[in-house]
Amino acid sequence: MIRGVRGATTVEEDQPELIYNEITRLVLQIVEENKIQPEDIASVVISTTPDITSAFPAKAVRSIEGWQYVPTMCTHEMNVPGALPLCIRVLMHVNTQVHQKDIQHIYLNNAVSLRPDLIK
């Protein structure tokens, strides 16, 4: 069965190195916490707030060792007034037998404010 695993992080400013570092840290923590192997990932959708324009976060994900064949895609979030700025969100579709309630969703940096109900 396929499960969705969510996560998000923020960067201090729109700089490629910061974006690449934070998305890599987020994705690696998601797979570590959920014991996910790259071959179990059906796809990864990465979205950014409209204030992130200097780099494609998916480029960093594809550069992780063993991830070059994982389908990844970037998009922008809706531009909603008052939304958390400089935010990168991930939705990872994973083949797993883990129950939905046992999935570990990961929120880092200022993104912990998005889903405090899921922070453990």
MOPAC internal coordinates of N, CA, C and O (Angstrom, degrees):
PM7 1SCF
backbone

  N    0.0000 0     0.00 0     0.00 0    0    0    0
  C    1.4392 1     0.00 0     0.00 0    1    0    0
  C    1.5173 1   109.42 1     0.00 0    2    1    0
  O    1.2310 1   120.57 1   -24.57 1    3    2    1
  N    1.2979 1   116.52 1   155.43 1    3    2    1
  C    1.4624 1   121.74 1  -179.68 1    5    3    2
  C    1.5217 1   109.20 1  -103.38 1    6    5    3
  O    1.2310 1   121.26 1   -45.23 1    7    6    5
  N    1.3324 1   115.20 1   134.77 1    7    6    5
  C    1.4593 1   122.25 1   175.79 1    9    7    6
  C    1.5204 1   108.75 1  -121.60 1   10    9    7
  O    1.2310 1   120.99 1   -29.62 1   11   10    9
  N    1.3118 1   115.72 1   150.38 1   11   10    9
  C    1.4507 1   121.66 1   173.04 1   13   11   10
  C    1.5152 1   109.76 1   -95.29 1   14   13   11
  O    1.2310 1   120.70 1   -49.23 1   15   14   13
  N    1.3096 1   116.28 1   130.77 1   15   14   13
  C    1.4522 1   121.80 1   176.87 1   17   15   14
  C    1.5237 1   106.88 1  -115.98 1   18   17   15
  O    1.2310 1   120.87 1   -56.21 1   19   18   17
  N    1.3212 1   115.94 1   123.79 1   19   18   17
  C    1.4652 1   121.30 1  -175.83 1   21   19   18
  C    1.5085 1   111.39 1  -102.68 1   22   21   19
  O    1.2310 1   121.64 1   -23.50 1   23   22   21
  N    1.3081 1   114.46 1   156.50 1   23   22   21
  C    1.4426 1   121.43 1   173.53 1   25   23   22
  C    1.5120 1   110.01 1  -167.34 1   26   25   23
  O    1.2310 1   121.07 1   -18.14 1   27   26   25
  N    1.3237 1   115.55 1   161.86 1   27   26   25
  C    1.4597 1   120.32 1   177.18 1   29   27   26
  C    1.5179 1   109.12 1  -158.28 1   30   29   27
  O    1.2310 1   121.77 1   -23.20 1   31   30   29
  N    1.3227 1   114.21 1   156.80 1   31   30   29
  C    1.4623 1   121.59 1   175.79 1   33   31   30
  C    1.5190 1   107.46 1  -150.43 1   34   33   31
  O    1.2310 1   121.10 1    -5.35 1   35   34   33
  N    1.3027 1   115.49 1   174.65 1   35   34   33
  C    1.4629 1   120.94 1   175.76 1   37   35   34
  C    1.5233 1   108.89 1  -130.99 1   38   37   35
  O    1.2310 1   121.37 1   -18.87 1   39   38   37
  N    1.3293 1   114.98 1   161.13 1   39   38   37
  C    1.4579 1   121.88 1   173.65 1   41   39   38
  C    1.5224 1   108.09 1  -119.89 1   42   41   39
  O    1.2310 1   120.88 1   -23.34 1   43   42   41
  N    1.3177 1   115.93 1   156.66 1   43   42   41
  C    1.4686 1   120.83 1  -179.26 1   45   43   42
  C    1.5349 1   111.74 1   -73.59 1   46   45   43
  O    1.2310 1   121.00 1   148.13 1   47   46   45
  N    1.3436 1   115.69 1   -31.87 1   47   46   45
  C    1.4600 1   120.75 1   178.00 1   49   47   46
  C    1.5219 1   109.33 1  -157.00 1   50   49   47
  O    1.2310 1   120.83 1   -15.67 1   51   50   49
  N    1.3127 1   116.02 1   164.33 1   51   50   49
  C    1.4636 1   122.50 1  -177.05 1   53   51   50
  C    1.5303 1   110.31 1   -80.03 1   54   53   51
  O    1.2310 1   120.84 1   -99.52 1   55   54   53
  N    1.3223 1   116.00 1    80.48 1   55   54   53
  C    1.4584 1   122.93 1   178.73 1   57   55   54
  C    1.5277 1   108.37 1  -129.08 1   58   57   55
  O    1.2310 1   119.42 1   -47.32 1   59   58   57
  N    1.3317 1   118.72 1   132.68 1   59   58   57
  C    1.4693 1   121.27 1  -176.67 1   61   59   58
  C    1.5273 1   114.07 1   -51.07 1   62   61   59
  O    1.2310 1   119.72 1   134.40 1   63   62   61
  N    1.3238 1   118.14 1   -45.60 1   63   62   61
  C    1.4666 1   119.71 1  -177.37 1   65   63   62
  C    1.5285 1   111.61 1   -62.21 1   66   65   63
  O    1.2310 1   120.44 1   139.52 1   67   66   65
  N    1.3226 1   116.76 1   -40.48 1   67   66   65
  C    1.4731 1   120.45 1   178.10 1   69   67   66
  C    1.5273 1   110.83 1   -65.47 1   70   69   67
  O    1.2310 1   120.54 1   137.78 1   71   70   69
  N    1.3114 1   116.57 1   -42.22 1   71   70   69
  C    1.4660 1   121.48 1   179.48 1   73   71   70
  C    1.5292 1   110.13 1   -62.98 1   74   73   71
  O    1.2310 1   120.40 1   131.33 1   75   74   73
  N    1.3242 1   116.84 1   -48.67 1   75   74   73
  C    1.4627 1   120.62 1  -179.66 1   77   75   74
  C    1.5321 1   111.52 1   -61.98 1   78   77   75
  O    1.2310 1   120.30 1   136.98 1   79   78   77
  N    1.3227 1   117.04 1   -43.02 1   79   78   77
  C    1.4647 1   120.18 1  -179.86 1   81   79   78
  C    1.5244 1   111.92 1   -63.94 1   82   81   79
  O    1.2310 1   120.43 1   134.77 1   83   82   81
  N    1.3212 1   116.79 1   -45.23 1   83   82   81
  C    1.4684 1   119.68 1  -175.98 1   85   83   82
  C    1.5259 1   112.65 1   -71.68 1   86   85   83
  O    1.2310 1   119.76 1   140.32 1   87   86   85
  N    1.3287 1   118.07 1   -39.68 1   87   86   85
  C    1.4700 1   118.50 1   179.05 1   89   87   86
  C    1.5230 1   109.94 1   -67.83 1   90   89   87
  O    1.2310 1   120.20 1   142.71 1   91   90   89
  N    1.3165 1   117.23 1   -37.29 1   91   90   89
  C    1.4690 1   120.04 1   177.78 1   93   91   90
  C    1.5192 1   110.37 1   -64.21 1   94   93   91
  O    1.2310 1   120.35 1   133.73 1   95   94   93
  N    1.3216 1   116.94 1   -46.27 1   95   94   93
  C    1.4689 1   121.04 1   178.91 1   97   95   94
  C    1.5279 1   110.90 1   -59.76 1   98   97   95
  O    1.2310 1   120.41 1   136.64 1   99   98   97
  N    1.3313 1   116.83 1   -43.36 1   99   98   97
  C    1.4662 1   121.27 1  -179.92 1  101   99   98
  C    1.5186 1   111.82 1   -63.37 1  102  101   99
  O    1.2310 1   120.42 1   128.89 1  103  102  101
  N    1.3254 1   116.80 1   -51.11 1  103  102  101
  C    1.4619 1   121.16 1  -177.42 1  105  103  102
  C    1.5248 1   111.10 1   -62.54 1  106  105  103
  O    1.2310 1   120.29 1   136.90 1  107  106  105
  N    1.3216 1   117.06 1   -43.10 1  107  106  105
  C    1.4665 1   119.26 1   179.42 1  109  107  106
  C    1.5261 1   112.02 1   -65.19 1  110  109  107
  O    1.2310 1   120.22 1   144.53 1  111  110  109
  N    1.3212 1   117.19 1   -35.47 1  111  110  109
  C    1.4652 1   119.23 1   177.10 1  113  111  110
  C    1.5315 1   110.91 1   -69.72 1  114  113  111
  O    1.2310 1   119.79 1   141.40 1  115  114  113
  N    1.3271 1   118.01 1   -38.60 1  115  114  113
  C    1.4679 1   121.28 1   176.99 1  117  115  114
  C    1.5223 1   110.17 1   -58.83 1  118  117  115
  O    1.2310 1   120.22 1   130.57 1  119  118  117
  N    1.3327 1   117.19 1   -49.43 1  119  118  117
  C    1.4684 1   119.15 1  -176.71 1  121  119  118
  C    1.5221 1   111.61 1   -70.23 1  122  121  119
  O    1.2310 1   119.95 1   146.48 1  123  122  121
  N    1.3232 1   117.71 1   -33.52 1  123  122  121
  C    1.4635 1   119.88 1   178.15 1  125  123  122
  C    1.5304 1   110.78 1   -67.43 1  126  125  123
  O    1.2310 1   120.18 1   131.81 1  127  126  125
  N    1.3167 1   117.27 1   -48.19 1  127  126  125
  C    1.4719 1   121.40 1  -177.70 1  129  127  126
  C    1.5287 1   111.93 1   -64.36 1  130  129  127
  O    1.2310 1   120.55 1   150.20 1  131  130  129
  N    1.3343 1   116.56 1   -29.80 1  131  130  129
  C    1.4619 1   120.97 1  -176.20 1  133  131  130
  C    1.5235 1   113.48 1  -105.99 1  134  133  131
  O    1.2310 1   120.57 1  -175.02 1  135  134  133
  N    1.3341 1   116.52 1     4.98 1  135  134  133
  C    1.4768 1   122.05 1   178.99 1  137  135  134
  C    1.5344 1   111.07 1    52.39 1  138  137  135
  O    1.2310 1   121.25 1  -128.35 1  139  138  137
  N    1.3153 1   115.21 1    51.65 1  139  138  137
  C    1.4664 1   122.60 1  -177.63 1  141  139  138
  C    1.5256 1   109.12 1  -101.36 1  142  141  139
  O    1.2310 1   120.78 1   -44.23 1  143  142  141
  N    1.3228 1   116.11 1   135.77 1  143  142  141
  C    1.4629 1   122.56 1   173.74 1  145  143  142
  C    1.5358 1   108.24 1  -101.73 1  146  145  143
  O    1.2310 1   119.58 1   -32.25 1  147  146  145
  N    1.3236 1   118.41 1   147.75 1  147  146  145
  C    1.4661 1   120.09 1  -179.57 1  149  147  146
  C    1.5304 1   113.53 1   -52.35 1  150  149  147
  O    1.2310 1   119.74 1   142.72 1  151  150  149
  N    1.3262 1   118.11 1   -37.28 1  151  150  149
  C    1.4635 1   120.04 1  -178.08 1  153  151  150
  C    1.5284 1   112.72 1   -69.36 1  154  153  151
  O    1.2310 1   119.99 1   167.47 1  155  154  153
  N    1.3431 1   117.63 1   -12.53 1  155  154  153
  C    1.4643 1   121.61 1   176.86 1  157  155  154
  C    1.5264 1   112.86 1   -89.81 1  158  157  155
  O    1.2310 1   120.26 1   175.14 1  159  158  157
  N    1.3275 1   117.11 1    -4.86 1  159  158  157
  C    1.4620 1   121.52 1  -176.75 1  161  159  158
  C    1.5237 1   109.66 1   -90.82 1  162  161  159
  O    1.2310 1   121.02 1   -58.54 1  163  162  161
  N    1.3382 1   115.65 1   121.46 1  163  162  161
  C    1.4658 1   120.57 1   177.87 1  165  163  162
  C    1.5260 1   110.41 1   -77.79 1  166  165  163
  O    1.2310 1   120.37 1   138.27 1  167  166  165
  N    1.3431 1   116.89 1   -41.73 1  167  166  165
  C    1.4586 1   121.01 1   178.86 1  169  167  166
  C    1.5227 1   110.04 1  -169.59 1  170  169  167
  O    1.2310 1   121.58 1   -16.93 1  171  170  169
  N    1.3248 1   114.59 1   163.07 1  171  170  169
  C    1.4603 1   121.78 1   177.59 1  173  171  170
  C    1.5262 1   107.94 1  -132.70 1  174  173  171
  O    1.2310 1   120.98 1   -56.26 1  175  174  173
  N    1.3266 1   115.73 1   123.74 1  175  174  173
  C    1.4590 1   121.39 1   174.83 1  177  175  174
  C    1.5243 1   107.04 1  -107.91 1  178  177  175
  O    1.2310 1   121.17 1   -54.57 1  179  178  177
  N    1.3147 1   115.36 1   125.43 1  179  178  177
  C    1.4602 1   121.78 1  -178.97 1  181  179  178
  C    1.5225 1   107.48 1  -117.73 1  182  181  179
  O    1.2310 1   121.06 1   -51.69 1  183  182  181
  N    1.3223 1   115.58 1   128.31 1  183  182  181
  C    1.4629 1   118.91 1   176.07 1  185  183  182
  C    1.5157 1   109.55 1  -121.48 1  186  185  183
  O    1.2310 1   121.46 1   -28.10 1  187  186  185
  N    1.3169 1   114.82 1   151.90 1  187  186  185
  C    1.4598 1   120.51 1   176.19 1  189  187  186
  C    1.5182 1   108.54 1  -128.55 1  190  189  187
  O    1.2310 1   121.47 1   -24.58 1  191  190  189
  N    1.3172 1   114.79 1   155.42 1  191  190  189
  C    1.4534 1   118.36 1   171.10 1  193  191  190
  C    1.5303 1   108.03 1   -68.78 1  194  193  191
  O    1.2310 1   120.04 1   -23.33 1  195  194  193
  N    1.3419 1   117.53 1   156.67 1  195  194  193
  C    1.4689 1   120.31 1  -174.71 1  197  195  194
  C    1.5285 1   115.06 1   -60.99 1  198  197  195
  O    1.2310 1   120.06 1   166.50 1  199  198  197
  N    1.3336 1   117.48 1   -13.50 1  199  198  197
  C    1.4685 1   119.98 1   179.71 1  201  199  198
  C    1.5265 1   113.09 1   -83.34 1  202  201  199
  O    1.2310 1   120.15 1  -178.97 1  203  202  201
  N    1.3258 1   117.31 1     1.03 1  203  202  201
  C    1.4688 1   121.56 1   174.71 1  205  203  202
  C    1.5205 1   107.92 1  -106.02 1  206  205  203
  O    1.2310 1   121.21 1   -68.08 1  207  206  205
  N    1.3313 1   115.30 1   111.92 1  207  206  205
  C    1.4670 1   120.68 1  -176.04 1  209  207  206
  C    1.5240 1   113.76 1  -136.36 1  210  209  207
  O    1.2310 1   119.76 1   177.53 1  211  210  209
  N    1.3225 1   118.07 1    -2.47 1  211  210  209
  C    1.4692 1   119.85 1  -171.36 1  213  211  210
  C    1.5206 1   114.64 1   -87.07 1  214  213  211
  O    1.2310 1   119.78 1   168.19 1  215  214  213
  N    1.3409 1   118.02 1   -11.81 1  215  214  213
  C    1.4635 1   119.51 1  -176.57 1  217  215  214
  C    1.5232 1   110.31 1  -160.05 1  218  217  215
  O    1.2310 1   121.20 1   -24.53 1  219  218  217
  N    1.3320 1   115.31 1   155.47 1  219  218  217
  C    1.4606 1   122.13 1   173.37 1  221  219  218
  C    1.5272 1   108.43 1   -91.76 1  222  221  219
  O    1.2310 1   119.20 1   -67.59 1  223  222  221
  N    1.3382 1   119.13 1   112.41 1  223  222  221
  C    1.4666 1   119.91 1   178.26 1  225  223  222
  C    1.5291 1   113.13 1   -58.44 1  226  225  223
  O    1.2310 1   119.70 1   148.85 1  227  226  225
  N    1.3205 1   118.18 1   -31.15 1  227  226  225
  C    1.4654 1   120.97 1  -179.84 1  229  227  226
  C    1.5251 1   111.87 1   -60.69 1  230  229  227
  O    1.2310 1   120.17 1   150.66 1  231  230  229
  N    1.3155 1   117.27 1   -29.34 1  231  230  229
  C    1.4708 1   120.69 1   178.51 1  233  231  230
  C    1.5272 1   110.33 1   -59.93 1  234  233  231
  O    1.2310 1   120.38 1   138.25 1  235  234  233
  N    1.3215 1   116.88 1   -41.75 1  235  234  233
  C    1.4674 1   120.53 1   178.79 1  237  235  234
  C    1.5202 1   111.28 1   -67.66 1  238  237  235
  O    1.2310 1   120.29 1   140.71 1  239  238  237
  N    1.3273 1   117.05 1   -39.29 1  239  238  237
  C    1.4692 1   120.68 1  -179.70 1  241  239  238
  C    1.5263 1   109.94 1   -64.03 1  242  241  239
  O    1.2310 1   120.23 1   135.23 1  243  242  241
  N    1.3210 1   117.16 1   -44.77 1  243  242  241
  C    1.4686 1   120.71 1   179.96 1  245  243  242
  C    1.5241 1   112.52 1   -65.30 1  246  245  243
  O    1.2310 1   120.17 1   159.57 1  247  246  245
  N    1.3258 1   117.28 1   -20.43 1  247  246  245
  C    1.4698 1   120.17 1  -179.09 1  249  247  246
  C    1.5269 1   113.02 1   -86.41 1  250  249  247
  O    1.2310 1   119.78 1   173.17 1  251  250  249
  N    1.3279 1   118.02 1    -6.83 1  251  250  249
  C    1.4627 1   120.84 1   176.33 1  253  251  250
  C    1.5275 1   107.74 1   -68.04 1  254  253  251
  O    1.2310 1   120.51 1   -43.66 1  255  254  253
  N    1.3256 1   116.63 1   136.34 1  255  254  253
  C    1.4581 1   120.46 1  -178.07 1  257  255  254
  C    1.5288 1   110.65 1   -55.78 1  258  257  255
  O    1.2310 1   120.82 1   -52.54 1  259  258  257
  N    1.3522 1   116.04 1   127.46 1  259  258  257
  C    1.4528 1   122.58 1   179.43 1  261  259  258
  C    1.5224 1   114.68 1    88.36 1  262  261  259
  O    1.2310 1   120.04 1   177.61 1  263  262  261
  N    1.3294 1   117.52 1    -2.39 1  263  262  261
  C    1.4732 1   121.78 1  -175.47 1  265  263  262
  C    1.5304 1   113.10 1  -104.46 1  266  265  263
  O    1.2310 1   118.98 1  -177.36 1  267  266  265
  N    1.3129 1   119.55 1     2.64 1  267  266  265
  C    1.4666 1   120.34 1  -173.18 1  269  267  266
  C    1.5286 1   113.38 1   -62.60 1  270  269  267
  O    1.2310 1   119.67 1   159.26 1  271  270  269
  N    1.3389 1   118.24 1   -20.74 1  271  270  269
  C    1.4687 1   120.56 1  -179.81 1  273  271  270
  C    1.5186 1   112.92 1  -102.88 1  274  273  271
  O    1.2310 1   119.73 1  -178.43 1  275  274  273
  N    1.3303 1   118.13 1     1.57 1  275  274  273
  C    1.4601 1   121.33 1   178.02 1  277  275  274
  C    1.5326 1   108.15 1   -76.68 1  278  277  275
  O    1.2310 1   119.65 1   -58.51 1  279  278  277
  N    1.3339 1   118.27 1   121.49 1  279  278  277
  C    1.4641 1   120.03 1   178.56 1  281  279  278
  C    1.5312 1   110.92 1   -65.47 1  282  281  279
  O    1.2310 1   121.23 1   -56.18 1  283  282  281
  N    1.3222 1   115.26 1   123.82 1  283  282  281
  C    1.4603 1   120.71 1   178.53 1  285  283  282
  C    1.5185 1   109.75 1  -128.40 1  286  285  283
  O    1.2310 1   121.19 1   -27.91 1  287  286  285
  N    1.3228 1   115.32 1   152.09 1  287  286  285
  C    1.4603 1   120.31 1  -179.72 1  289  287  286
  C    1.5172 1   109.19 1  -149.32 1  290  289  287
  O    1.2310 1   120.69 1   -38.30 1  291  290  289
  N    1.3232 1   116.28 1   141.70 1  291  290  289
  C    1.4632 1   121.68 1   176.92 1  293  291  290
  C    1.5313 1   109.83 1  -109.95 1  294  293  291
  O    1.2310 1   121.74 1   -28.65 1  295  294  293
  N    1.3195 1   114.27 1   151.35 1  295  294  293
  C    1.4543 1   121.46 1   175.28 1  297  295  294
  C    1.5223 1   107.75 1  -154.90 1  298  297  295
  O    1.2310 1   120.58 1   -11.30 1  299  298  297
  N    1.3279 1   116.49 1   168.70 1  299  298  297
  C    1.4670 1   120.65 1   174.86 1  301  299  298
  C    1.5171 1   110.23 1  -100.52 1  302  301  299
  O    1.2310 1   121.03 1   -33.10 1  303  302  301
  N    1.3200 1   115.64 1   146.90 1  303  302  301
  C    1.4649 1   122.75 1   172.71 1  305  303  302
  C    1.5308 1   108.64 1   -73.70 1  306  305  303
  O    1.2310 1   121.42 1   -14.89 1  307  306  305
  N    1.3059 1   114.88 1   165.11 1  307  306  305
  C    1.4639 1   120.38 1   172.17 1  309  307  306
  C    1.5242 1   108.98 1   -63.35 1  310  309  307
  O    1.2310 1   120.25 1   -32.82 1  311  310  309
  N    1.3139 1   117.14 1   147.18 1  311  310  309
  C    1.4556 1   122.31 1  -179.86 1  313  311  310
  C    1.5285 1   108.69 1   -90.28 1  314  313  311
  O    1.2310 1   120.40 1   -98.85 1  315  314  313
  N    1.3223 1   116.85 1    81.15 1  315  314  313
  C    1.4614 1   123.04 1  -176.20 1  317  315  314
  C    1.5292 1   109.31 1   -95.55 1  318  317  315
  O    1.2310 1   119.95 1   -51.59 1  319  318  317
  N    1.3275 1   117.70 1   128.41 1  319  318  317
  C    1.4638 1   119.61 1   178.05 1  321  319  318
  C    1.5358 1   111.15 1   -56.34 1  322  321  319
  O    1.2310 1   121.22 1   -44.78 1  323  322  321
  N    1.3290 1   115.27 1   135.22 1  323  322  321
  C    1.4570 1   120.53 1   178.40 1  325  323  322
  C    1.5201 1   114.71 1    83.30 1  326  325  323
  O    1.2310 1   119.87 1  -179.22 1  327  326  325
  N    1.3271 1   117.85 1     0.78 1  327  326  325
  C    1.4713 1   120.71 1   179.76 1  329  327  326
  C    1.5250 1   110.10 1   -67.95 1  330  329  327
  O    1.2310 1   121.03 1   -26.13 1  331  330  329
  N    1.3151 1   115.63 1   153.87 1  331  330  329
  C    1.4603 1   121.53 1   177.48 1  333  331  330
  C    1.5275 1   109.27 1   -58.78 1  334  333  331
  O    1.2310 1   119.39 1   -56.45 1  335  334  333
  N    1.3282 1   118.77 1   123.55 1  335  334  333
  C    1.4731 1   120.42 1  -178.39 1  337  335  334
  C    1.5267 1   112.57 1   -80.28 1  338  337  335
  O    1.2310 1   121.67 1   -19.71 1  339  338  337
  N    1.3172 1   114.42 1   160.29 1  339  338  337
  C    1.4704 1   122.91 1   173.82 1  341  339  338
  C    1.5240 1   111.59 1    51.53 1  342  341  339
  O    1.2310 1   121.45 1  -132.67 1  343  342  341
  N    1.3167 1   114.83 1    47.33 1  343  342  341
  C    1.4670 1   121.79 1  -175.03 1  345  343  342
  C    1.5265 1   110.96 1  -110.38 1  346  345  343
  O    1.2310 1   121.40 1   -41.82 1  347  346  345
  N    1.3247 1   114.92 1   138.18 1  347  346  345
  C    1.4617 1   122.69 1   176.00 1  349  347  346
  C    1.5197 1   107.02 1  -118.76 1  350  349  347
  O    1.2310 1   120.47 1   -55.09 1  351  350  349
  N    1.3436 1   116.71 1   124.91 1  351  350  349
  C    1.4564 1   122.08 1   179.94 1  353  351  350
  C    1.5274 1   109.93 1  -114.27 1  354  353  351
  O    1.2310 1   121.09 1   -29.74 1  355  354  353
  N    1.3241 1   115.52 1   150.26 1  355  354  353
  C    1.4637 1   121.77 1   179.94 1  357  355  354
  C    1.5176 1   108.91 1  -129.95 1  358  357  355
  O    1.2310 1   121.19 1   -43.13 1  359  358  357
  N    1.3291 1   115.33 1   136.87 1  359  358  357
  C    1.4607 1   122.48 1   168.01 1  361  359  358
  C    1.5223 1   106.23 1  -125.51 1  362  361  359
  O    1.2310 1   121.03 1   -70.01 1  363  362  361
  N    1.3281 1   115.63 1   109.99 1  363  362  361
  C    1.4584 1   122.36 1  -177.95 1  365  363  362
  C    1.5298 1   108.52 1  -104.29 1  366  365  363
  O    1.2310 1   120.44 1   -57.36 1  367  366  365
  N    1.3277 1   116.77 1   122.64 1  367  366  365
  C    1.4687 1   122.20 1   177.04 1  369  367  366
  C    1.5250 1   107.67 1   -93.54 1  370  369  367
  O    1.2310 1   121.00 1   -60.80 1  371  370  369
  N    1.3421 1   115.70 1   119.20 1  371  370  369
  C    1.4555 1   121.04 1  -170.07 1  373  371  370
  C    1.5227 1   111.03 1  -127.30 1  374  373  371
  O    1.2310 1   120.82 1   -44.12 1  375  374  373
  N    1.3222 1   116.04 1   135.88 1  375  374  373
  C    1.4636 1   121.40 1   171.43 1  377  375  374
  C    1.5251 1   107.66 1   -79.62 1  378  377  375
  O    1.2310 1   120.34 1   -63.48 1  379  378  377
  N    1.3243 1   116.95 1   116.52 1  379  378  377
  C    1.4567 1   120.75 1  -175.88 1  381  379  378
  C    1.5249 1   110.19 1  -158.06 1  382  381  379
  O    1.2310 1   121.35 1   -22.55 1  383  382  381
  N    1.3046 1   115.03 1   157.45 1  383  382  381
  C    1.4611 1   121.01 1   173.83 1  385  383  382
  C    1.5310 1   111.63 1  -100.23 1  386  385  383
  O    1.2310 1   120.52 1  -176.10 1  387  386  385
  N    1.3198 1   116.61 1     3.90 1  387  386  385
  C    1.4630 1   121.38 1  -179.85 1  389  387  386
  C    1.5335 1   108.94 1   -69.30 1  390  389  387
  O    1.2310 1   120.66 1   -43.30 1  391  390  389
  N    1.3232 1   116.35 1   136.70 1  391  390  389
  C    1.4668 1   121.28 1   178.15 1  393  391  390
  C    1.5289 1   109.91 1   -67.44 1  394  393  391
  O    1.2310 1   120.85 1   -33.10 1  395  394  393
  N    1.3189 1   115.98 1   146.90 1  395  394  393
  C    1.4606 1   121.61 1  -177.47 1  397  395  394
  C    1.5312 1   111.72 1   -52.53 1  398  397  395
  O    1.2310 1   120.17 1   138.50 1  399  398  397
  N    1.3213 1   117.28 1   -41.50 1  399  398  397
  C    1.4675 1   120.98 1  -177.68 1  401  399  398
  C    1.5289 1   112.50 1   -67.62 1  402  401  399
  O    1.2310 1   120.13 1   163.51 1  403  402  401
  N    1.3229 1   117.35 1   -16.49 1  403  402  401
  C    1.4653 1   121.44 1  -178.11 1  405  403  402
  C    1.5292 1   113.96 1   -98.12 1  406  405  403
  O    1.2310 1   120.53 1   176.96 1  407  406  405
  N    1.3183 1   116.59 1    -3.04 1  407  406  405
  C    1.4676 1   120.72 1   176.85 1  409  407  406
  C    1.5245 1   108.61 1   -67.67 1  410  409  407
  O    1.2310 1   120.68 1   -43.96 1  411  410  409
  N    1.3291 1   116.30 1   136.04 1  411  410  409
  C    1.4673 1   121.95 1   178.11 1  413  411  410
  C    1.5255 1   109.00 1   -98.20 1  414  413  411
  O    1.2310 1   120.55 1   -73.33 1  415  414  413
  N    1.3198 1   116.56 1   106.67 1  415  414  413
  C    1.4624 1   122.18 1   176.13 1  417  415  414
  C    1.5241 1   107.36 1   -87.08 1  418  417  415
  O    1.2310 1   120.31 1   -41.88 1  419  418  417
  N    1.3320 1   117.02 1   138.12 1  419  418  417
  C    1.4636 1   121.47 1  -171.31 1  421  419  418
  C    1.5309 1   110.90 1  -116.13 1  422  421  419
  O    1.2310 1   121.16 1   -54.00 1  423  422  421
  N    1.3190 1   115.38 1   126.00 1  423  422  421
  C    1.4686 1   122.15 1   177.52 1  425  423  422
  C    1.5249 1   108.16 1  -126.90 1  426  425  423
  O    1.2310 1   120.88 1   -54.26 1  427  426  425
  N    1.3335 1   115.92 1   125.74 1  427  426  425
  C    1.4580 1   121.97 1  -175.18 1  429  427  426
  C    1.5332 1   111.10 1  -120.99 1  430  429  427
  O    1.2310 1   121.22 1   -17.67 1  431  430  429
  N    1.3119 1   115.27 1   162.33 1  431  430  429
  C    1.4683 1   122.66 1   176.96 1  433  431  430
  C    1.5355 1   109.91 1    53.51 1  434  433  431
  O    1.2310 1   119.84 1    41.58 1  435  434  433
  N    1.3162 1   117.91 1  -138.42 1  435  434  433
  C    1.4671 1   120.70 1  -177.87 1  437  435  434
  C    1.5266 1   113.08 1   -70.94 1  438  437  435
  O    1.2310 1   120.24 1   167.88 1  439  438  437
  N    1.3190 1   117.14 1   -12.12 1  439  438  437
  C    1.4690 1   120.64 1   179.95 1  441  439  438
  C    1.5279 1   112.58 1   -70.25 1  442  441  439
  O    1.2310 1   119.56 1   168.69 1  443  442  441
  N    1.3276 1   118.45 1   -11.31 1  443  442  441
  C    1.4657 1   119.46 1   176.41 1  445  443  442
  C    1.5234 1   110.79 1   -59.41 1  446  445  443
  O    1.2310 1   120.14 1   157.46 1  447  446  445
  N    1.3251 1   117.34 1   -22.54 1  447  446  445
  C    1.4693 1   121.09 1   179.31 1  449  447  446
  C    1.5288 1   113.00 1   -72.78 1  450  449  447
  O    1.2310 1   120.07 1   163.37 1  451  450  449
  N    1.3318 1   117.47 1   -16.63 1  451  450  449
  C    1.4682 1   120.61 1  -177.42 1  453  451  450
  C    1.5200 1   112.57 1   -70.80 1  454  453  451
  O    1.2310 1   120.24 1   138.14 1  455  454  453
  N    1.3178 1   117.14 1   -41.86 1  455  454  453
  C    1.4652 1   121.64 1  -176.64 1  457  455  454
  C    1.5250 1   110.67 1  -138.70 1  458  457  455
  O    1.2310 1   119.88 1  -112.67 1  459  458  457
  N    1.3069 1   117.84 1    67.33 1  459  458  457
  C    1.4686 1   119.34 1  -179.13 1  461  459  458
  C    1.5244 1   111.99 1   -61.24 1  462  461  459
  O    1.2310 1   120.22 1   157.67 1  463  462  461
  N    1.3182 1   117.19 1   -22.33 1  463  462  461
  C    1.4702 1   121.44 1   178.28 1  465  463  462
  C    1.5180 1   112.29 1   -68.79 1  466  465  463
  O    1.2310 1   119.99 1   161.06 1  467  466  465
  N    1.3335 1   117.62 1   -18.94 1  467  466  465
  C    1.4657 1   120.81 1  -178.50 1  469  467  466
  C    1.5260 1   113.08 1  -103.16 1  470  469  467
  O    1.2310 1   120.14 1   176.31 1  471  470  469
  N    1.3123 1   117.34 1    -3.69 1  471  470  469
  C    1.4681 1   121.09 1  -178.76 1  473  471  470
  C    1.5217 1   108.68 1   -81.04 1  474  473  471
  O    1.2310 1   121.62 1   -52.41 1  475  474  473
  N    1.3360 1   114.51 1   127.59 1  475  474  473
  C    1.4700 1   118.90 1  -179.87 1  477  475  474
  C    1.4917 1   111.07 1  -110.00 1  478  477  475
  O    1.2310 1   120.10 1   180.00 1  479  478  477

